[in-house]
Every structure is written in structure tokens, then in C-alpha cells.
Amino acid sequence: MDITQLVSDVGFPIVITFFLLHRMERKLDQVVMALQNLSN
């Protein structure tokens, strides 16, 4: 198996996964802050 083929097959899903996790993390931080504001 060619190394460039392996990187293109495996690397792309990894990049997409990290991108989506980063976006979700920011949204979860916003939800946590909103819940903290409600409890005060």
C-alpha cells in the first residue's frame, strides 16, 4: 500500500473528526455557561 494513499484514506476522516469535535466543544462551553447563568 502506498503511503500517500494511506494518508489520504485515513487522514481525511481524522481531520473532519477533529474539526467537528472542536465545533462541538465550543457549543458545549456555551451551553455550560448558559446553565450556570440560569442557576445564579
BALO-449264 format. One record per atom (N, C-alpha, C): residue in one letter; x, y, z. Coordinates in pm, whole numbers, plus 32768, in hexadecimal, padded with zeros to 4 digits. Layout:
N
AXYZ;...
// end
This chain:
40
M80557F898000;M800080008000;M8059807C8000;D803880DA7FAE;D808381577FA3;D806681B0801B;I80CC81F2804F;I80BC824680C7;I806182BD80AC;T806882F68034;T801083688016;T7F7E833E800F;Q7F6682C67FDE;Q7EDD82917FDA;Q7EAA827B8069;L7F01824780BF;L7EDB822F814B;L7EBA82B38191;V7F0C8319817B;V7EF3839B81B9;V7E7183D78185;S7E5883CB8106;S7DDC840580D0;S7D6283B880FF;D7D6E83368111;D7CFD82E68140;D7CE282F981D4;V7D4B83028224;V7D3C830B82B5;V7D3F839B82E6;G7D9083EE82AA;G7DA2847882D8;G7D2784CE82CA;F7CE084C0825D;F7C6A85148246;F7BFE84FE82B0;P7BD7848282CE;P7B73846F8339;P7BA484A183C1;I7C25849683DC;I7C5A84C6845B;I7C4E855E8463;V7C6F85A383F7;V7C64863583F5;V7BD386608407;I7B77861F83C2;I7AE9864083CF;I7AB98627845E;T7AE485B88499;T7ABC85988523;T7AED86018584;F7B6B8629857A;F7B9F869085D5;F7B59871585C1;F7B3A87378545;F7AF287B38529;F7A6987B3856B;L7A1F8745855B;L799A873D8595;L799F873B862E;L7A0186F58667;L7A0F86F386F9;L7A2F877E872E;H7A8187C986E7;H7AA388518712;H7A2788AA870F;R79D7889E86A7;R795C88EE869F;R78FC88C9870F;M78EF88478729;M7895881B8794;M78C5884A881C;E7947884B8831;E797E887788B1;E7959890988CC;R7964895D8867;R793E89EA8879;R78AB89F7889B;K785789AB8857;K77C789B28871;K77A7897E88FD;L77EB89158928;L77D588E089AF;L780089468A18;D786C898D89FF;D789689F68A5C;D782B8A628A68;Q77ED8A8489F9;Q77828AE789FC;Q770A8AB48A4A;V76E98A358A3D;V767989FA8A87;V769789FA8B1C;V771089D78B41;V773789D68BCE;V772D8A628C09;M775C8AC68BC0;M77548B508BF2;M76C38B7C8BFF;A766E8B568BA2;A75E08B7A8BAA;A759F8B398C23;L75C08ABC8C3D;L75888A788CB2;L75B98AB68D34;Q76368AE08D37;Q766B8B228DAE;Q76258BA78DC4;N76088BEF8D59;N75C18C6E8D66;N75338C598D99;L74F48BED8D73;L746D8BD08DA2;L746B8BB08E37;S74D48B6F8E67;S74D68B478EF3;S74F88BBC8F50;N752B8C298F1A;N754E8C9D8F6E;N74D98CF98F82;
// end
